[in-house]
Amino acid sequence: MSKYKQHFSYGFFLPFILKKKWIWFSDPCDVKNSAMVNFFSYNNVNKEGFHKKQGLTSIIDLNQNLDNIWEKIRKKFTRALISKGEKQGIVIKQDNNFKEFKKIYKSFRSKKKLSTDRFSLLKQGILFSAYYKDEMIAGHIFVADDRHMRSWVTASSRLSQIIGKDKRFISWANRMLIWEAIKYAKKNNLQVFDMGGLDLEDEGSPLTEFKESFGGVRKDCYYYHKIYSPLLKFWIKIR
């Protein structure tokens, strides 16, 4: 690992020339040999040459004991569904089955008409997978350093292909994935679990309700980026 707390990188269409870097849980600073850099931070700073965007997230204090964290999770909306999923035989694993997750991710994003990230970038995260009868039905990728863990990418299978019309299985699995990641972060002595951002424009959305059901507190966060490459600036402008 570099001097940064956590950084990921990948190439654009010229991978050895145009390098894009993601640096997590760090204030922005200039990075050598990069076409573009992105920073995620909880601090509001002004850095010359960087564009800044404010966001909002929900964080859980991992200095509490696990029982306290569990008790703060909404009982009927989330805790009961975690228990239900466990009883139905859904199994959560922290694994490296990115090959199978990639299929789910691409199908999930395509059906929702969402763009996809370079998978070489996503493979640098920590994958938790949900299995039902030995088949992956959902997965979450997280990014972490020595203090923080943040939800990054999520995807689930089309239920009609796996469990008929019972949509509840994916609902159970997604809650179980977050809870297992919280336990993993706690076990590894991390201090903050980040639910991965809240929608500022639609506070009443189902996704926001889901994330806040885990009992965290709201916290401002900031995204910074800077483009160094004239070629990349031109490419972004015309694409």
Backbone bond lengths (Angstrom), bond angles and torsions (degrees), N, CA, C in turn:
res aa  C-N    CA-C-N  psi(-1)  N-CA   C-N-CA  omega(-1)  CA-C   N-CA-C  phi
1 M - - - 1.458 - - 1.520 109.64 -
2 S 1.334 116.29 145.89 1.453 121.34 -179.45 1.514 110.53 -79.10
3 K 1.341 115.86 -169.04 1.458 120.09 178.04 1.521 111.49 -68.48
4 Y 1.338 118.38 -17.16 1.450 121.44 178.61 1.527 109.34 -77.96
5 K 1.321 115.86 154.47 1.454 119.90 -177.42 1.532 111.44 -61.27
6 Q 1.302 116.51 -44.99 1.458 120.29 177.79 1.508 107.82 -157.62
7 H 1.314 117.34 126.30 1.457 117.98 177.74 1.512 110.72 -139.24
8 F 1.327 115.04 142.73 1.447 123.51 175.97 1.516 107.30 -120.62
9 S 1.311 117.23 151.81 1.457 119.65 177.88 1.518 110.50 -146.73
10 Y 1.327 115.26 153.61 1.456 121.19 173.60 1.514 108.45 -158.05
11 G 1.329 116.32 166.03 1.454 120.88 -178.57 1.511 112.20 -97.00
12 F 1.334 115.53 154.93 1.452 120.76 171.51 1.526 107.85 -82.49
13 F 1.324 118.04 -138.88 1.464 119.94 -179.24 1.521 112.29 -73.73
14 L 1.339 117.87 -13.65 1.463 121.75 172.36 1.523 107.04 -121.95
15 P 1.329 117.77 80.94 1.461 121.71 -167.17 1.511 115.51 -59.47
16 F 1.336 118.40 -25.62 1.458 118.91 -178.27 1.529 111.78 -92.68
17 I 1.339 116.08 -5.48 1.463 120.27 -179.37 1.521 111.17 -113.04
18 L 1.325 116.11 -47.69 1.458 120.80 -176.30 1.525 109.94 -101.61
19 K 1.300 116.12 92.80 1.456 121.78 -178.74 1.529 110.54 -99.10
20 K 1.331 115.25 126.04 1.462 121.37 174.79 1.522 108.20 -105.50
21 K 1.320 116.87 134.85 1.466 120.36 -178.96 1.526 110.99 -123.75
22 W 1.322 114.68 136.78 1.459 122.88 170.57 1.524 107.73 -105.35
23 I 1.326 116.64 126.25 1.465 121.08 178.86 1.528 107.61 -122.98
24 W 1.316 115.19 118.94 1.464 121.39 -171.31 1.526 111.53 -99.79
25 F 1.349 114.37 147.46 1.465 122.21 172.36 1.529 111.12 58.20
26 S 1.313 116.42 42.10 1.460 120.86 -176.79 1.518 109.76 -148.70
27 D 1.325 116.74 143.22 1.459 120.82 173.91 1.524 109.78 -69.57
28 P 1.335 117.81 152.08 1.465 120.35 -175.87 1.518 113.21 -67.52
29 C 1.308 115.06 144.94 1.457 122.20 174.15 1.523 107.57 -157.09
30 D 1.301 116.69 161.55 1.457 120.19 -179.59 1.526 110.58 -72.28
31 V 1.324 115.27 141.37 1.461 122.36 -177.41 1.525 108.62 -125.20
32 K 1.292 116.33 125.48 1.461 120.80 -178.55 1.533 111.44 -71.17
33 N 1.329 114.25 154.62 1.466 122.10 173.96 1.524 112.87 58.20
34 S 1.333 116.24 39.91 1.457 121.36 178.49 1.522 109.73 -128.48
35 A 1.328 115.65 142.25 1.461 119.96 172.66 1.521 110.26 -82.03
36 M 1.347 115.43 -32.36 1.460 121.25 -178.98 1.517 108.68 -155.91
37 V 1.323 116.33 143.04 1.463 120.64 175.81 1.523 109.71 -127.58
38 N 1.324 115.31 143.72 1.459 123.28 175.85 1.520 108.46 -125.77
39 F 1.321 116.25 135.51 1.463 121.24 178.25 1.520 109.64 -123.17
40 F 1.331 115.42 144.25 1.459 122.05 169.65 1.515 107.53 -117.96
41 S 1.346 116.34 129.32 1.464 120.50 -176.31 1.523 110.02 -146.98
42 Y 1.320 115.67 156.43 1.460 120.87 171.90 1.527 111.40 -93.35
43 N 1.323 117.24 -0.01 1.462 122.19 -176.91 1.522 111.50 -104.68
44 N 1.320 115.43 137.93 1.463 122.94 177.99 1.523 108.61 -92.91
45 V 1.326 116.32 101.86 1.460 120.78 -178.39 1.525 109.25 -128.55
46 N 1.312 115.25 159.29 1.458 121.59 175.20 1.519 108.36 -111.94
47 K 1.327 115.43 119.86 1.455 121.45 -179.32 1.523 108.56 -125.99
48 E 1.304 116.09 122.95 1.458 121.35 -176.28 1.530 111.33 -55.74
49 G 1.335 114.85 131.48 1.455 120.86 177.92 1.517 114.99 90.07
50 F 1.336 117.35 -9.89 1.456 121.10 -178.75 1.526 111.22 -100.89
51 H 1.321 115.47 139.08 1.461 121.47 171.23 1.526 107.68 -89.03
52 K 1.334 115.73 140.97 1.468 120.67 -176.10 1.520 110.09 -124.23
53 K 1.323 116.01 139.11 1.460 122.20 174.60 1.522 108.45 -132.31
54 Q 1.327 116.02 129.63 1.462 120.12 179.46 1.520 110.27 -87.32
55 G 1.318 115.65 142.67 1.451 121.85 176.12 1.521 110.38 -133.48
56 L 1.302 115.61 -176.49 1.461 122.23 178.74 1.521 107.90 -138.03
57 T 1.309 115.60 141.08 1.457 119.04 178.24 1.523 109.78 -140.63
58 S 1.308 116.17 177.96 1.460 122.36 175.59 1.520 107.85 -123.17
59 I 1.327 116.33 127.58 1.461 120.01 -177.72 1.526 110.93 -121.75
60 I 1.321 114.59 149.98 1.463 122.33 178.05 1.519 108.40 -113.90
61 D 1.318 116.16 129.74 1.463 122.33 178.31 1.528 108.98 -78.12
62 L 1.315 116.30 112.78 1.462 120.97 -177.43 1.523 113.39 -84.40
63 N 1.328 117.13 1.85 1.463 119.83 174.55 1.528 111.38 -75.50
64 Q 1.335 116.92 -12.96 1.460 120.95 173.36 1.529 109.12 -73.39
65 N 1.325 116.18 159.60 1.460 116.93 172.97 1.526 109.42 -76.43
66 L 1.315 116.17 160.45 1.457 121.33 -172.36 1.527 112.20 -63.01
67 D 1.324 116.99 -33.59 1.468 119.84 178.55 1.521 111.08 -63.54
68 N 1.324 117.31 -40.09 1.462 120.61 178.44 1.523 111.27 -65.37
69 I 1.325 116.17 -40.89 1.467 120.00 177.89 1.529 109.87 -61.24
70 W 1.331 116.39 -44.65 1.462 121.48 179.70 1.525 111.41 -61.50
71 E 1.316 117.03 -42.57 1.462 120.88 -177.78 1.525 112.48 -65.66
72 K 1.317 117.81 -26.18 1.468 121.34 179.97 1.527 112.73 -81.76
73 I 1.315 116.96 -12.71 1.465 120.93 176.76 1.531 108.76 -75.03
74 R 1.341 116.46 137.47 1.467 120.22 -178.21 1.526 110.53 -57.14
75 K 1.326 115.12 127.88 1.458 120.53 -170.15 1.525 112.96 -64.92
76 K 1.337 117.25 -58.12 1.460 119.97 -174.39 1.524 112.10 -79.10
77 F 1.331 116.68 -34.79 1.467 121.05 -174.36 1.522 112.23 -75.60
78 T 1.338 116.97 -30.80 1.468 118.97 -174.03 1.525 113.54 -131.61
79 R 1.333 118.07 -53.31 1.465 119.11 -176.22 1.525 112.13 -58.81
80 A 1.324 116.55 -44.86 1.464 120.04 -178.77 1.525 111.59 -63.09
81 L 1.340 116.15 -33.62 1.464 119.59 -178.35 1.527 111.60 -77.06
82 I 1.328 116.75 -30.31 1.469 120.07 172.94 1.528 109.43 -62.91
83 S 1.320 115.62 -47.20 1.470 120.17 179.60 1.527 111.24 -63.27
84 K 1.339 116.49 -38.96 1.466 120.55 179.57 1.526 110.68 -63.62
85 G 1.334 116.60 -43.84 1.462 120.42 179.30 1.515 112.38 -61.98
86 E 1.326 116.13 -39.42 1.465 120.08 177.93 1.526 110.57 -63.01
87 K 1.332 116.48 -41.98 1.463 120.63 -179.56 1.526 111.98 -67.15
88 Q 1.325 116.68 -30.15 1.462 121.05 -179.02 1.528 112.78 -82.10
89 G 1.329 116.74 -3.83 1.455 119.69 174.08 1.514 116.01 96.18
90 I 1.329 118.11 12.99 1.465 120.22 174.45 1.525 108.17 -73.19
91 V 1.317 116.16 133.04 1.466 122.10 -177.73 1.524 108.99 -117.72
92 I 1.332 116.52 132.39 1.464 122.09 178.67 1.521 108.98 -105.63
93 K 1.333 115.71 132.77 1.460 121.29 178.69 1.520 110.00 -130.99
94 Q 1.323 115.80 142.78 1.465 120.63 166.85 1.519 104.52 -93.55
95 D 1.336 115.74 105.87 1.457 119.08 -172.82 1.526 111.29 -137.92
96 N 1.319 115.76 -174.21 1.466 121.70 -179.39 1.521 111.43 -119.87
97 N 1.318 116.30 31.19 1.461 120.63 -178.36 1.536 110.47 -82.43
98 F 1.328 115.35 58.24 1.464 120.18 -178.11 1.528 111.39 -67.92
99 K 1.324 117.07 -26.89 1.463 120.07 179.95 1.520 110.77 -60.87
100 E 1.330 116.96 -45.22 1.459 120.60 179.68 1.526 110.75 -73.22
101 F 1.324 116.54 -39.42 1.464 119.35 179.40 1.527 111.05 -62.90
102 K 1.317 117.11 -35.29 1.470 120.72 -179.87 1.529 111.17 -58.85
103 K 1.328 117.30 -40.08 1.465 120.90 178.20 1.526 110.61 -62.46
104 I 1.329 115.61 -45.40 1.462 120.47 -179.87 1.522 110.26 -65.03
105 Y 1.317 116.09 -43.79 1.466 122.14 -177.63 1.527 111.28 -61.41
106 K 1.327 117.17 -48.10 1.466 120.62 -177.35 1.525 111.25 -65.91
107 S 1.326 117.35 -41.02 1.458 121.10 178.42 1.524 111.15 -66.72
108 F 1.329 116.10 -43.38 1.463 122.23 -179.54 1.524 110.90 -60.52
109 R 1.331 117.02 -48.30 1.465 121.59 -178.10 1.532 111.15 -68.34
110 S 1.317 116.49 -36.83 1.462 120.29 -179.70 1.524 111.48 -65.01
111 K 1.333 117.06 -44.69 1.455 120.56 -178.01 1.521 111.85 -68.56
112 K 1.324 116.94 -25.74 1.459 120.62 177.10 1.528 112.25 -93.45
113 K 1.361 115.15 3.19 1.463 121.46 179.92 1.539 111.76 57.49
114 L 1.318 115.03 44.05 1.460 122.04 178.72 1.524 109.68 -111.06
115 S 1.319 115.96 148.57 1.462 120.06 177.41 1.527 109.84 -71.15
116 T 1.322 116.14 160.53 1.462 121.15 178.89 1.523 110.19 -114.51
117 D 1.316 115.81 149.28 1.460 121.39 174.72 1.526 109.36 -88.16
118 R 1.323 115.28 161.07 1.459 119.30 174.28 1.527 109.03 -60.56
119 F 1.320 116.52 127.72 1.458 118.46 -176.02 1.518 112.07 -71.10
120 S 1.325 116.93 -23.70 1.466 119.65 175.39 1.522 110.72 -62.27
121 L 1.330 116.64 -28.58 1.464 121.55 175.83 1.524 110.56 -74.70
122 L 1.330 116.34 -46.84 1.462 120.35 -176.56 1.524 112.29 -63.70
123 K 1.329 116.97 -31.64 1.464 120.73 -179.11 1.523 112.66 -66.11
124 Q 1.314 116.90 -10.63 1.460 119.96 178.09 1.533 112.06 -84.60
125 G 1.341 116.80 -4.48 1.453 121.08 177.50 1.524 112.16 -89.47
126 I 1.328 115.74 -173.31 1.469 123.18 179.44 1.523 107.80 -105.68
127 L 1.317 117.01 120.22 1.463 121.96 -175.61 1.523 111.70 -98.14
128 F 1.331 115.35 129.85 1.461 122.56 168.01 1.522 106.98 -114.89
129 S 1.325 116.78 132.00 1.461 121.61 -175.46 1.524 110.67 -122.08
130 A 1.337 115.31 145.25 1.465 121.95 176.03 1.523 108.45 -107.59
131 Y 1.335 116.05 129.20 1.460 121.42 -178.15 1.531 109.94 -120.04
132 Y 1.316 114.67 139.77 1.458 120.79 171.49 1.524 107.60 -128.09
133 K 1.319 116.14 120.87 1.468 121.91 -175.54 1.527 110.53 52.73
134 D 1.326 114.86 45.63 1.472 123.63 175.60 1.528 114.15 68.37
135 E 1.327 117.99 13.16 1.459 121.03 177.64 1.528 109.53 -117.05
136 M 1.332 116.49 131.92 1.457 120.13 179.52 1.527 110.13 -67.78
137 I 1.331 116.13 128.15 1.461 120.24 179.03 1.525 112.44 -115.48
138 A 1.324 117.52 -15.56 1.470 120.72 179.04 1.518 109.04 -164.16
139 G 1.320 115.31 158.93 1.458 119.96 177.12 1.512 111.29 -154.58
140 H 1.309 115.74 150.08 1.463 122.73 175.07 1.525 107.96 -127.59
141 I 1.320 116.56 136.59 1.460 121.58 173.47 1.521 108.36 -107.82
142 F 1.318 115.66 134.96 1.459 122.54 -178.86 1.523 109.78 -120.84
143 V 1.322 115.82 155.58 1.457 121.84 172.21 1.522 106.96 -116.89
144 A 1.332 116.88 142.43 1.465 120.05 -176.22 1.514 110.89 -147.31
145 D 1.333 114.82 153.34 1.463 120.93 168.08 1.521 107.08 -126.25
146 D 1.309 118.42 -152.12 1.467 119.55 -176.78 1.528 113.49 -82.98
147 R 1.351 118.06 -2.60 1.464 120.98 179.72 1.530 113.07 -128.47
148 H 1.335 116.80 -30.73 1.452 121.49 -170.38 1.523 112.21 -120.85
149 M 1.332 114.06 154.77 1.460 120.83 168.65 1.522 107.21 -139.44
150 R 1.336 116.54 130.66 1.465 120.75 -173.60 1.525 110.11 -130.68
151 S 1.332 115.82 134.29 1.452 120.93 173.95 1.524 109.08 -66.80
152 W 1.327 116.41 135.00 1.462 120.27 -171.16 1.527 112.34 -122.64
153 V 1.329 117.39 -56.62 1.463 121.88 -175.36 1.525 109.02 -135.52
154 T 1.333 116.50 135.70 1.462 120.69 177.67 1.530 109.71 -131.60
155 A 1.311 115.60 150.49 1.465 120.51 176.11 1.520 108.77 -160.86
156 S 1.331 115.82 151.78 1.462 120.63 178.78 1.522 110.09 -140.08
157 S 1.333 115.84 158.70 1.456 121.88 -179.27 1.516 110.70 -75.37
158 R 1.333 114.93 160.31 1.459 120.80 170.40 1.517 107.43 -74.37
159 L 1.311 115.74 119.70 1.461 120.48 -170.67 1.518 113.88 -63.22
160 S 1.317 117.39 -31.98 1.460 119.69 -177.43 1.523 111.96 -60.14
161 Q 1.336 115.94 -22.32 1.457 119.99 -179.19 1.531 111.90 -84.92
162 I 1.332 117.11 -13.13 1.462 119.12 -171.31 1.528 112.78 -124.01
163 I 1.318 116.70 -50.20 1.456 119.70 -169.00 1.531 110.82 -129.51
164 G 1.306 116.52 33.37 1.447 119.06 -178.57 1.513 111.91 62.84
165 K 1.312 116.57 -133.06 1.462 120.64 -175.46 1.529 112.80 -103.12
166 D 1.305 116.94 12.84 1.460 119.94 -176.38 1.524 110.34 -83.31
167 K 1.322 117.29 88.90 1.464 122.35 -177.53 1.525 112.21 -69.41
168 R 1.302 115.79 -13.88 1.460 118.32 -177.51 1.523 112.15 -62.98
169 F 1.312 118.04 -28.49 1.463 120.36 -177.23 1.526 111.82 -60.16
170 I 1.332 117.43 -42.54 1.459 120.09 179.83 1.518 110.58 -69.27
171 S 1.323 116.89 -37.42 1.463 120.70 176.16 1.524 110.77 -60.70
172 W 1.313 117.06 -44.01 1.469 121.03 177.64 1.524 110.10 -64.44
173 A 1.335 115.84 -46.02 1.466 120.45 -176.13 1.524 112.01 -61.68
174 N 1.328 117.39 -42.82 1.467 120.03 -178.98 1.523 112.06 -63.43
175 R 1.307 116.96 -37.55 1.464 120.22 177.30 1.529 110.83 -69.79
176 M 1.309 115.80 -39.93 1.463 120.08 178.62 1.526 111.54 -64.59
177 L 1.319 117.13 -37.07 1.469 120.99 179.45 1.524 111.28 -62.29
178 I 1.326 116.54 -44.47 1.466 119.85 179.09 1.525 110.36 -64.90
179 W 1.317 116.89 -44.56 1.467 120.03 -178.43 1.528 111.21 -63.18
180 E 1.318 117.11 -40.14 1.465 120.11 178.88 1.529 110.61 -65.81
181 A 1.338 116.85 -37.78 1.466 120.49 178.06 1.527 111.16 -67.29
182 I 1.319 116.99 -37.56 1.468 120.54 176.13 1.530 109.87 -61.11
183 K 1.318 117.01 -45.47 1.469 120.74 179.07 1.530 110.95 -63.30
184 Y 1.321 116.47 -39.00 1.468 121.12 177.51 1.525 110.25 -62.38
185 A 1.328 116.62 -45.60 1.469 120.63 179.95 1.526 111.04 -63.43
186 K 1.318 116.06 -41.53 1.462 120.77 178.80 1.533 110.75 -64.17
187 K 1.321 116.67 -44.18 1.465 121.69 -179.70 1.522 111.58 -61.86
188 N 1.342 116.45 -32.59 1.462 121.14 -178.42 1.527 112.89 -93.17
189 N 1.336 115.38 17.20 1.467 122.83 172.61 1.531 114.05 61.91
190 L 1.337 116.32 31.16 1.456 119.42 172.75 1.524 109.05 -78.74
191 Q 1.312 117.15 164.15 1.460 120.60 -172.95 1.520 114.07 -110.75
192 V 1.333 117.16 -24.17 1.464 120.88 -175.17 1.523 109.71 -135.29
193 F 1.336 116.01 132.10 1.461 121.04 171.69 1.518 107.73 -113.58
194 D 1.324 116.09 123.82 1.463 123.32 -174.61 1.527 108.81 -108.06
195 M 1.336 116.29 127.12 1.458 120.98 -176.59 1.524 113.75 -75.07
196 G 1.328 118.34 -3.44 1.460 119.68 172.27 1.510 116.09 96.30
197 G 1.334 116.98 18.04 1.459 119.51 174.00 1.516 113.44 101.17
198 L 1.342 115.52 145.47 1.457 123.35 176.70 1.519 108.95 -116.99
199 D 1.322 116.11 153.62 1.462 121.74 -179.54 1.520 109.45 -83.42
200 L 1.327 116.83 111.69 1.458 121.34 -178.77 1.524 112.20 -68.07
201 E 1.319 117.11 -26.80 1.461 120.97 -174.63 1.526 112.87 -88.32
202 D 1.314 117.75 -16.09 1.463 120.82 -177.43 1.521 109.61 -143.72
203 E 1.327 115.23 77.73 1.464 119.75 -175.65 1.521 112.47 -65.94
204 G 1.330 116.94 -22.10 1.455 119.49 -178.20 1.511 114.25 -93.32
205 S 1.325 117.35 12.60 1.463 120.32 -177.38 1.526 110.92 -68.89
206 P 1.339 117.32 152.46 1.473 120.13 177.89 1.526 112.82 -57.55
207 L 1.333 117.30 -35.68 1.466 119.79 -179.24 1.522 111.13 -67.68
208 T 1.335 116.56 -40.94 1.465 119.87 177.50 1.524 110.49 -64.15
209 E 1.334 116.20 -42.55 1.464 120.14 178.29 1.529 110.54 -61.29
210 F 1.325 116.40 -41.51 1.464 121.11 178.60 1.525 110.74 -59.88
211 K 1.323 116.68 -49.37 1.464 120.22 -176.61 1.527 111.69 -65.16
212 E 1.323 116.77 -39.90 1.466 119.07 -177.59 1.522 112.32 -78.47
213 S 1.321 117.33 -12.18 1.464 119.54 178.56 1.522 112.11 -68.82
214 F 1.341 117.12 -13.24 1.462 120.13 179.89 1.529 112.74 -85.13
215 G 1.319 117.16 5.11 1.460 120.44 168.72 1.506 116.82 83.75
216 G 1.319 117.85 15.00 1.459 120.24 178.34 1.517 112.65 -77.27
217 V 1.304 115.22 -179.43 1.467 121.47 176.47 1.525 108.25 -116.41
218 R 1.314 115.43 149.76 1.459 119.82 -179.70 1.528 111.31 -72.74
219 K 1.325 114.07 143.12 1.463 119.62 179.08 1.526 109.43 -147.70
220 D 1.331 115.98 137.54 1.458 120.47 175.05 1.525 110.14 -67.93
221 C 1.311 115.46 147.11 1.462 120.93 174.35 1.523 108.09 -141.45
222 Y 1.327 116.13 165.04 1.462 119.97 -171.88 1.524 110.15 -139.30
223 Y 1.326 113.90 138.63 1.465 122.13 177.71 1.530 108.11 -113.76
224 Y 1.299 116.16 129.68 1.464 121.80 -178.91 1.530 108.94 -123.91
225 H 1.327 115.95 144.88 1.460 117.99 172.34 1.520 110.53 -148.85
226 K 1.323 114.15 154.61 1.465 121.46 177.39 1.520 108.14 -146.20
227 I 1.333 115.82 133.65 1.464 121.90 177.37 1.519 108.54 -105.56
228 Y 1.315 115.56 125.21 1.463 121.37 -179.92 1.534 111.93 -97.37
229 S 1.299 116.80 -34.09 1.460 121.62 -170.93 1.530 112.42 -81.58
230 P 1.333 119.58 122.18 1.469 121.48 174.50 1.526 111.83 -60.55
231 L 1.334 116.32 -36.35 1.457 120.09 178.82 1.519 111.11 -64.12
232 L 1.323 116.54 -42.34 1.459 120.56 179.12 1.524 110.98 -67.10
233 K 1.322 117.54 -40.18 1.464 120.77 176.51 1.524 110.43 -57.42
234 F 1.318 116.51 -43.06 1.465 121.18 -179.88 1.521 110.69 -66.93
235 W 1.341 116.37 -43.64 1.462 120.51 -179.16 1.526 111.38 -62.33
236 I 1.338 117.57 -43.43 1.464 121.55 179.25 1.525 110.42 -64.60
237 K 1.309 116.53 -36.61 1.467 121.37 -177.96 1.523 112.14 -66.35
238 I 1.340 117.74 -37.33 1.465 120.39 -173.81 1.525 114.05 -96.21
239 R 1.312 118.13 -14.17 1.474 118.53 -173.38 1.536 111.27 -72.74
